[in-house]
């Protein structure tokens, strides 16, 4: 929702009826998972990949 629809964390929390903290932690875990998957696939440095995801 944040990246495809451009919604804010509070908007997502309201739509899903969860706390803003839960939204933030879910996004963080998802980005971490994508970073780890990309590092394994490309053999690149973790910091370099994470920087690309959050930029």
mmCIF file of the N, C-alpha and C atoms, coordinates in Angstrom:
data_MODEL
# 
_entry.id   MODEL 
# 
loop_
_atom_site.group_PDB 
_atom_site.id 
_atom_site.type_symbol 
_atom_site.label_atom_id 
_atom_site.label_alt_id 
_atom_site.label_comp_id 
_atom_site.label_asym_id 
_atom_site.label_entity_id 
_atom_site.label_seq_id 
_atom_site.pdbx_PDB_ins_code 
_atom_site.Cartn_x 
_atom_site.Cartn_y 
_atom_site.Cartn_z 
_atom_site.occupancy 
_atom_site.B_iso_or_equiv 
_atom_site.pdbx_formal_charge 
_atom_site.auth_seq_id 
_atom_site.auth_comp_id 
_atom_site.auth_asym_id 
_atom_site.auth_atom_id 
_atom_site.pdbx_PDB_model_num 
ATOM 1   N N  . UNK A 1 1  ? 0.819  -1.186  0.000  1.00 0.00 ? 1  UNK A N  1 
ATOM 2   C CA . UNK A 1 1  ? 0.000  0.000   0.000  1.00 0.00 ? 1  UNK A CA 1 
ATOM 3   C C  . UNK A 1 1  ? 0.868  1.257   0.000  1.00 0.00 ? 1  UNK A C  1 
ATOM 4   N N  . UNK A 1 2  ? 1.951  1.207   0.757  1.00 0.00 ? 2  UNK A N  1 
ATOM 5   C CA . UNK A 1 2  ? 2.801  2.388   0.827  1.00 0.00 ? 2  UNK A CA 1 
ATOM 6   C C  . UNK A 1 2  ? 3.454  2.672   -0.523 1.00 0.00 ? 2  UNK A C  1 
ATOM 7   N N  . UNK A 1 3  ? 3.987  1.652   -1.157 1.00 0.00 ? 3  UNK A N  1 
ATOM 8   C CA . UNK A 1 3  ? 4.736  1.868   -2.385 1.00 0.00 ? 3  UNK A CA 1 
ATOM 9   C C  . UNK A 1 3  ? 3.868  1.828   -3.636 1.00 0.00 ? 3  UNK A C  1 
ATOM 10  N N  . UNK A 1 4  ? 2.805  1.050   -3.644 1.00 0.00 ? 4  UNK A N  1 
ATOM 11  C CA . UNK A 1 4  ? 1.961  0.954   -4.833 1.00 0.00 ? 4  UNK A CA 1 
ATOM 12  C C  . UNK A 1 4  ? 0.853  2.005   -4.854 1.00 0.00 ? 4  UNK A C  1 
ATOM 13  N N  . UNK A 1 5  ? 0.334  2.350   -3.701 1.00 0.00 ? 5  UNK A N  1 
ATOM 14  C CA . UNK A 1 5  ? -0.764 3.314   -3.631 1.00 0.00 ? 5  UNK A CA 1 
ATOM 15  C C  . UNK A 1 5  ? -0.348 4.655   -3.039 1.00 0.00 ? 5  UNK A C  1 
ATOM 16  N N  . UNK A 1 6  ? 0.871  4.732   -2.517 1.00 0.00 ? 6  UNK A N  1 
ATOM 17  C CA . UNK A 1 6  ? 1.380  5.971   -1.954 1.00 0.00 ? 6  UNK A CA 1 
ATOM 18  C C  . UNK A 1 6  ? 0.718  6.370   -0.643 1.00 0.00 ? 6  UNK A C  1 
ATOM 19  N N  . UNK A 1 7  ? 0.225  5.392   0.100  1.00 0.00 ? 7  UNK A N  1 
ATOM 20  C CA . UNK A 1 7  ? -0.455 5.685   1.366  1.00 0.00 ? 7  UNK A CA 1 
ATOM 21  C C  . UNK A 1 7  ? 0.545  5.859   2.500  1.00 0.00 ? 7  UNK A C  1 
ATOM 22  N N  . UNK A 1 8  ? 0.149  6.635   3.502  1.00 0.00 ? 8  UNK A N  1 
ATOM 23  C CA . UNK A 1 8  ? 0.993  6.851   4.680  1.00 0.00 ? 8  UNK A CA 1 
ATOM 24  C C  . UNK A 1 8  ? 0.784  5.699   5.675  1.00 0.00 ? 8  UNK A C  1 
ATOM 25  N N  . UNK A 1 9  ? 1.690  5.614   6.642  1.00 0.00 ? 9  UNK A N  1 
ATOM 26  C CA . UNK A 1 9  ? 1.554  4.567   7.663  1.00 0.00 ? 9  UNK A CA 1 
ATOM 27  C C  . UNK A 1 9  ? 0.223  4.682   8.424  1.00 0.00 ? 9  UNK A C  1 
ATOM 28  N N  . UNK A 1 10 ? -0.184 5.888   8.857  1.00 0.00 ? 10 UNK A N  1 
ATOM 29  C CA . UNK A 1 10 ? -1.479 5.987   9.548  1.00 0.00 ? 10 UNK A CA 1 
ATOM 30  C C  . UNK A 1 10 ? -2.673 5.581   8.666  1.00 0.00 ? 10 UNK A C  1 
ATOM 31  N N  . UNK A 1 11 ? -2.619 5.887   7.379  1.00 0.00 ? 11 UNK A N  1 
ATOM 32  C CA . UNK A 1 11 ? -3.700 5.482   6.478  1.00 0.00 ? 11 UNK A CA 1 
ATOM 33  C C  . UNK A 1 11 ? -3.774 3.958   6.377  1.00 0.00 ? 11 UNK A C  1 
ATOM 34  N N  . UNK A 1 12 ? -2.616 3.331   6.241  1.00 0.00 ? 12 UNK A N  1 
ATOM 35  C CA . UNK A 1 12 ? -2.566 1.864   6.157  1.00 0.00 ? 12 UNK A CA 1 
ATOM 36  C C  . UNK A 1 12 ? -3.096 1.248   7.440  1.00 0.00 ? 12 UNK A C  1 
ATOM 37  N N  . UNK A 1 13 ? -2.675 1.795   8.573  1.00 0.00 ? 13 UNK A N  1 
ATOM 38  C CA . UNK A 1 13 ? -3.134 1.282   9.869  1.00 0.00 ? 13 UNK A CA 1 
ATOM 39  C C  . UNK A 1 13 ? -4.652 1.370   9.977  1.00 0.00 ? 13 UNK A C  1 
ATOM 40  N N  . UNK A 1 14 ? -5.205 2.470   9.533  1.00 0.00 ? 14 UNK A N  1 
ATOM 41  C CA . UNK A 1 14 ? -6.654 2.659   9.590  1.00 0.00 ? 14 UNK A CA 1 
ATOM 42  C C  . UNK A 1 14 ? -7.371 1.666   8.679  1.00 0.00 ? 14 UNK A C  1 
ATOM 43  N N  . UNK A 1 15 ? -6.888 1.493   7.477  1.00 0.00 ? 15 UNK A N  1 
ATOM 44  C CA . UNK A 1 15 ? -7.507 0.570   6.521  1.00 0.00 ? 15 UNK A CA 1 
ATOM 45  C C  . UNK A 1 15 ? -7.472 -0.859  7.041  1.00 0.00 ? 15 UNK A C  1 
ATOM 46  N N  . UNK A 1 16 ? -6.328 -1.275  7.588  1.00 0.00 ? 16 UNK A N  1 
ATOM 47  C CA . UNK A 1 16 ? -6.154 -2.654  8.058  1.00 0.00 ? 16 UNK A CA 1 
ATOM 48  C C  . UNK A 1 16 ? -6.606 -2.855  9.499  1.00 0.00 ? 16 UNK A C  1 
ATOM 49  N N  . UNK A 1 17 ? -6.982 -1.766  10.165 1.00 0.00 ? 17 UNK A N  1 
ATOM 50  C CA . UNK A 1 17 ? -7.411 -1.809  11.562 1.00 0.00 ? 17 UNK A CA 1 
ATOM 51  C C  . UNK A 1 17 ? -6.325 -2.414  12.467 1.00 0.00 ? 17 UNK A C  1 
ATOM 52  N N  . UNK A 1 18 ? -5.098 -1.905  12.290 1.00 0.00 ? 18 UNK A N  1 
ATOM 53  C CA . UNK A 1 18 ? -3.961 -2.307  13.118 1.00 0.00 ? 18 UNK A CA 1 
ATOM 54  C C  . UNK A 1 18 ? -3.241 -1.029  13.567 1.00 0.00 ? 18 UNK A C  1 
ATOM 55  N N  . UNK A 1 19 ? -2.298 -1.164  14.483 1.00 0.00 ? 19 UNK A N  1 
ATOM 56  C CA . UNK A 1 19 ? -1.584 0.013   14.972 1.00 0.00 ? 19 UNK A CA 1 
ATOM 57  C C  . UNK A 1 19 ? -0.540 0.472   13.948 1.00 0.00 ? 19 UNK A C  1 
ATOM 58  N N  . UNK A 1 20 ? -0.159 1.738   14.059 1.00 0.00 ? 20 UNK A N  1 
ATOM 59  C CA . UNK A 1 20 ? 0.866  2.292   13.176 1.00 0.00 ? 20 UNK A CA 1 
ATOM 60  C C  . UNK A 1 20 ? 2.192  1.552   13.397 1.00 0.00 ? 20 UNK A C  1 
ATOM 61  N N  . UNK A 1 21 ? 2.480  1.197   14.639 1.00 0.00 ? 21 UNK A N  1 
ATOM 62  C CA . UNK A 1 21 ? 3.701  0.443   14.936 1.00 0.00 ? 21 UNK A CA 1 
ATOM 63  C C  . UNK A 1 21 ? 3.740  -0.896  14.227 1.00 0.00 ? 21 UNK A C  1 
ATOM 64  N N  . UNK A 1 22 ? 2.598  -1.551  14.137 1.00 0.00 ? 22 UNK A N  1 
ATOM 65  C CA . UNK A 1 22 ? 2.524  -2.831  13.435 1.00 0.00 ? 22 UNK A CA 1 
ATOM 66  C C  . UNK A 1 22 ? 2.768  -2.637  11.946 1.00 0.00 ? 22 UNK A C  1 
ATOM 67  N N  . UNK A 1 23 ? 2.246  -1.568  11.397 1.00 0.00 ? 23 UNK A N  1 
ATOM 68  C CA . UNK A 1 23 ? 2.493  -1.254  9.982  1.00 0.00 ? 23 UNK A CA 1 
ATOM 69  C C  . UNK A 1 23 ? 3.986  -1.040  9.759  1.00 0.00 ? 23 UNK A C  1 
ATOM 70  N N  . UNK A 1 24 ? 4.604  -0.228  10.608 1.00 0.00 ? 24 UNK A N  1 
ATOM 71  C CA . UNK A 1 24 ? 6.026  0.074   10.456 1.00 0.00 ? 24 UNK A CA 1 
ATOM 72  C C  . UNK A 1 24 ? 6.891  -1.170  10.581 1.00 0.00 ? 24 UNK A C  1 
ATOM 73  N N  . UNK A 1 25 ? 6.585  -2.015  11.558 1.00 0.00 ? 25 UNK A N  1 
ATOM 74  C CA . UNK A 1 25 ? 7.400  -3.221  11.738 1.00 0.00 ? 25 UNK A CA 1 
ATOM 75  C C  . UNK A 1 25 ? 7.210  -4.187  10.572 1.00 0.00 ? 25 UNK A C  1 
ATOM 76  N N  . UNK A 1 26 ? 5.999  -4.258  10.044 1.00 0.00 ? 26 UNK A N  1 
ATOM 77  C CA . UNK A 1 26 ? 5.753  -5.121  8.886  1.00 0.00 ? 26 UNK A CA 1 
ATOM 78  C C  . UNK A 1 26 ? 6.515  -4.647  7.663  1.00 0.00 ? 26 UNK A C  1 
ATOM 79  N N  . UNK A 1 27 ? 6.545  -3.342  7.452  1.00 0.00 ? 27 UNK A N  1 
ATOM 80  C CA . UNK A 1 27 ? 7.295  -2.789  6.320  1.00 0.00 ? 27 UNK A CA 1 
ATOM 81  C C  . UNK A 1 27 ? 8.780  -3.039  6.512  1.00 0.00 ? 27 UNK A C  1 
ATOM 82  N N  . UNK A 1 28 ? 9.271  -2.817  7.710  1.00 0.00 ? 28 UNK A N  1 
ATOM 83  C CA . UNK A 1 28 ? 10.687 -3.041  8.010  1.00 0.00 ? 28 UNK A CA 1 
ATOM 84  C C  . UNK A 1 28 ? 11.079 -4.500  7.767  1.00 0.00 ? 28 UNK A C  1 
ATOM 85  N N  . UNK A 1 29 ? 10.268 -5.442  8.278  1.00 0.00 ? 29 UNK A N  1 
ATOM 86  C CA . UNK A 1 29 ? 10.565 -6.867  8.076  1.00 0.00 ? 29 UNK A CA 1 
ATOM 87  C C  . UNK A 1 29 ? 10.545 -7.228  6.598  1.00 0.00 ? 29 UNK A C  1 
ATOM 88  N N  . UNK A 1 30 ? 9.597  -6.676  5.861  1.00 0.00 ? 30 UNK A N  1 
ATOM 89  C CA . UNK A 1 30 ? 9.501  -6.963  4.429  1.00 0.00 ? 30 UNK A CA 1 
ATOM 90  C C  . UNK A 1 30 ? 10.720 -6.444  3.675  1.00 0.00 ? 30 UNK A C  1 
ATOM 91  N N  . UNK A 1 31 ? 11.143 -5.222  3.992  1.00 0.00 ? 31 UNK A N  1 
ATOM 92  C CA . UNK A 1 31 ? 12.334 -4.673  3.344  1.00 0.00 ? 31 UNK A CA 1 
ATOM 93  C C  . UNK A 1 31 ? 13.574 -5.488  3.689  1.00 0.00 ? 31 UNK A C  1 
ATOM 94  N N  . UNK A 1 32 ? 13.670 -5.915  4.944  1.00 0.00 ? 32 UNK A N  1 
ATOM 95  C CA . UNK A 1 32 ? 14.807 -6.741  5.362  1.00 0.00 ? 32 UNK A CA 1 
ATOM 96  C C  . UNK A 1 32 ? 14.822 -8.062  4.595  1.00 0.00 ? 32 UNK A C  1 
ATOM 97  N N  . UNK A 1 33 ? 13.650 -8.661  4.428  1.00 0.00 ? 33 UNK A N  1 
ATOM 98  C CA . UNK A 1 33 ? 13.551 -9.930  3.693  1.00 0.00 ? 33 UNK A CA 1 
ATOM 99  C C  . UNK A 1 33 ? 13.949 -9.744  2.232  1.00 0.00 ? 33 UNK A C  1 
ATOM 100 N N  . UNK A 1 34 ? 13.476 -8.675  1.620  1.00 0.00 ? 34 UNK A N  1 
ATOM 101 C CA . UNK A 1 34 ? 13.858 -8.393  0.240  1.00 0.00 ? 34 UNK A CA 1 
ATOM 102 C C  . UNK A 1 34 ? 15.368 -8.160  0.127  1.00 0.00 ? 34 UNK A C  1 
ATOM 103 N N  . UNK A 1 35 ? 15.921 -7.437  1.098  1.00 0.00 ? 35 UNK A N  1 
ATOM 104 C CA . UNK A 1 35 ? 17.358 -7.180  1.099  1.00 0.00 ? 35 UNK A CA 1 
ATOM 105 C C  . UNK A 1 35 ? 18.138 -8.488  1.195  1.00 0.00 ? 35 UNK A C  1 
ATOM 106 N N  . UNK A 1 36 ? 17.750 -9.344  2.115  1.00 0.00 ? 36 UNK A N  1 
ATOM 107 C CA . UNK A 1 36 ? 18.441 -10.618 2.299  1.00 0.00 ? 36 UNK A CA 1 
ATOM 108 C C  . UNK A 1 36 ? 18.321 -11.489 1.058  1.00 0.00 ? 36 UNK A C  1 
ATOM 109 N N  . UNK A 1 37 ? 17.159 -11.530 0.445  1.00 0.00 ? 37 UNK A N  1 
ATOM 110 C CA . UNK A 1 37 ? 16.960 -12.319 -0.769 1.00 0.00 ? 37 UNK A CA 1 
ATOM 111 C C  . UNK A 1 37 ? 17.821 -11.797 -1.910 1.00 0.00 ? 37 UNK A C  1 
ATOM 112 N N  . UNK A 1 38 ? 17.912 -10.481 -2.029 1.00 0.00 ? 38 UNK A N  1 
ATOM 113 C CA . UNK A 1 38 ? 18.703 -9.887  -3.102 1.00 0.00 ? 38 UNK A CA 1 
ATOM 114 C C  . UNK A 1 38 ? 20.184 -10.136 -2.883 1.00 0.00 ? 38 UNK A C  1 
ATOM 115 N N  . UNK A 1 39 ? 20.624 -10.076 -1.647 1.00 0.00 ? 39 UNK A N  1 
ATOM 116 C CA . UNK A 1 39 ? 22.037 -10.339 -1.352 1.00 0.00 ? 39 UNK A CA 1 
ATOM 117 C C  . UNK A 1 39 ? 22.381 -11.762 -1.739 1.00 0.00 ? 39 UNK A C  1 
ATOM 118 N N  . UNK A 1 40 ? 21.536 -12.708 -1.401 1.00 0.00 ? 40 UNK A N  1 
ATOM 119 C CA . UNK A 1 40 ? 21.794 -14.101 -1.739 1.00 0.00 ? 40 UNK A CA 1 
ATOM 120 C C  . UNK A 1 40 ? 21.783 -14.315 -3.247 1.00 0.00 ? 40 UNK A C  1 
ATOM 121 N N  . UNK A 1 41 ? 20.882 -13.634 -3.947 1.00 0.00 ? 41 UNK A N  1 
ATOM 122 C CA . UNK A 1 41 ? 20.759 -13.830 -5.375 1.00 0.00 ? 41 UNK A CA 1 
ATOM 123 C C  . UNK A 1 41 ? 21.930 -13.214 -6.145 1.00 0.00 ? 41 UNK A C  1 
ATOM 124 N N  . UNK A 1 42 ? 22.395 -12.069 -5.701 1.00 0.00 ? 42 UNK A N  1 
ATOM 125 C CA . UNK A 1 42 ? 23.411 -11.355 -6.461 1.00 0.00 ? 42 UNK A CA 1 
ATOM 126 C C  . UNK A 1 42 ? 24.786 -11.369 -5.821 1.00 0.00 ? 42 UNK A C  1 
ATOM 127 N N  . UNK A 1 43 ? 24.871 -11.861 -4.587 1.00 0.00 ? 43 UNK A N  1 
ATOM 128 C CA . UNK A 1 43 ? 26.142 -11.899 -3.897 1.00 0.00 ? 43 UNK A CA 1 
ATOM 129 C C  . UNK A 1 43 ? 26.698 -10.519 -3.580 1.00 0.00 ? 43 UNK A C  1 
ATOM 130 N N  . UNK A 1 44 ? 25.818 -9.533  -3.437 1.00 0.00 ? 44 UNK A N  1 
ATOM 131 C CA . UNK A 1 44 ? 26.256 -8.171  -3.160 1.00 0.00 ? 44 UNK A CA 1 
ATOM 132 C C  . UNK A 1 44 ? 26.265 -7.900  -1.670 1.00 0.00 ? 44 UNK A C  1 
ATOM 133 N N  . UNK A 1 45 ? 26.921 -6.819  -1.293 1.00 0.00 ? 45 UNK A N  1 
ATOM 134 C CA . UNK A 1 45 ? 27.005 -6.384  0.089  1.00 0.00 ? 45 UNK A CA 1 
ATOM 135 C C  . UNK A 1 45 ? 25.625 -6.026  0.634  1.00 0.00 ? 45 UNK A C  1 
ATOM 136 N N  . UNK A 1 46 ? 25.297 -6.451  1.856  1.00 0.00 ? 46 UNK A N  1 
ATOM 137 C CA . UNK A 1 46 ? 23.982 -6.196  2.457  1.00 0.00 ? 46 UNK A CA 1 
ATOM 138 C C  . UNK A 1 46 ? 23.686 -4.711  2.584  1.00 0.00 ? 46 UNK A C  1 
ATOM 139 N N  . UNK A 1 47 ? 24.632 -3.907  3.025  1.00 0.00 ? 47 UNK A N  1 
ATOM 140 C CA . UNK A 1 47 ? 24.410 -2.469  3.188  1.00 0.00 ? 47 UNK A CA 1 
ATOM 141 C C  . UNK A 1 47 ? 24.090 -1.813  1.850  1.00 0.00 ? 47 UNK A C  1 
ATOM 142 N N  . UNK A 1 48 ? 24.775 -2.220  0.808  1.00 0.00 ? 48 UNK A N  1 
ATOM 143 C CA . UNK A 1 48 ? 24.539 -1.664  -0.527 1.00 0.00 ? 48 UNK A CA 1 
ATOM 144 C C  . UNK A 1 48 ? 23.113 -1.970  -0.984 1.00 0.00 ? 48 UNK A C  1 
ATOM 145 N N  . UNK A 1 49 ? 22.665 -3.192  -0.810 1.00 0.00 ? 49 UNK A N  1 
ATOM 146 C CA . UNK A 1 49 ? 21.320 -3.578  -1.224 1.00 0.00 ? 49 UNK A CA 1 
ATOM 147 C C  . UNK A 1 49 ? 20.254 -2.864  -0.388 1.00 0.00 ? 49 UNK A C  1 
ATOM 148 N N  . UNK A 1 50 ? 20.457 -2.780  0.909  1.00 0.00 ? 50 UNK A N  1 
ATOM 149 C CA . UNK A 1 50 ? 19.481 -2.126  1.774  1.00 0.00 ? 50 UNK A CA 1 
ATOM 150 C C  . UNK A 1 50 ? 19.348 -0.663  1.400  1.00 0.00 ? 50 UNK A C  1 
ATOM 151 N N  . UNK A 1 51 ? 20.450 -0.013  1.110  1.00 0.00 ? 51 UNK A N  1 
ATOM 152 C CA . UNK A 1 51 ? 20.412 1.383   0.708  1.00 0.00 ? 51 UNK A CA 1 
ATOM 153 C C  . UNK A 1 51 ? 19.561 1.597   -0.526 1.00 0.00 ? 51 UNK A C  1 
ATOM 154 N N  . UNK A 1 52 ? 19.600 0.687   -1.462 1.00 0.00 ? 52 UNK A N  1 
ATOM 155 C CA . UNK A 1 52 ? 18.784 0.782   -2.666 1.00 0.00 ? 52 UNK A CA 1 
ATOM 156 C C  . UNK A 1 52 ? 17.309 0.620   -2.347 1.00 0.00 ? 52 UNK A C  1 
ATOM 157 N N  . UNK A 1 53 ? 16.974 -0.251  -1.403 1.00 0.00 ? 53 UNK A N  1 
ATOM 158 C CA . UNK A 1 53 ? 15.575 -0.508  -1.078 1.00 0.00 ? 53 UNK A CA 1 
ATOM 159 C C  . UNK A 1 53 ? 14.923 0.658   -0.371 1.00 0.00 ? 53 UNK A C  1 
ATOM 160 N N  . UNK A 1 54 ? 15.630 1.338   0.489  1.00 0.00 ? 54 UNK A N  1 
ATOM 161 C CA . UNK A 1 54 ? 15.024 2.404   1.270  1.00 0.00 ? 54 UNK A CA 1 
ATOM 162 C C  . UNK A 1 54 ? 15.206 3.783   0.656  1.00 0.00 ? 54 UNK A C  1 
ATOM 163 N N  . UNK A 1 55 ? 15.925 3.861   -0.443 1.00 0.00 ? 55 UNK A N  1 
ATOM 164 C CA . UNK A 1 55 ? 16.156 5.160   -1.105 1.00 0.00 ? 55 UNK A CA 1 
ATOM 165 C C  . UNK A 1 55 ? 14.898 5.658   -1.779 1.00 0.00 ? 55 UNK A C  1 
# 
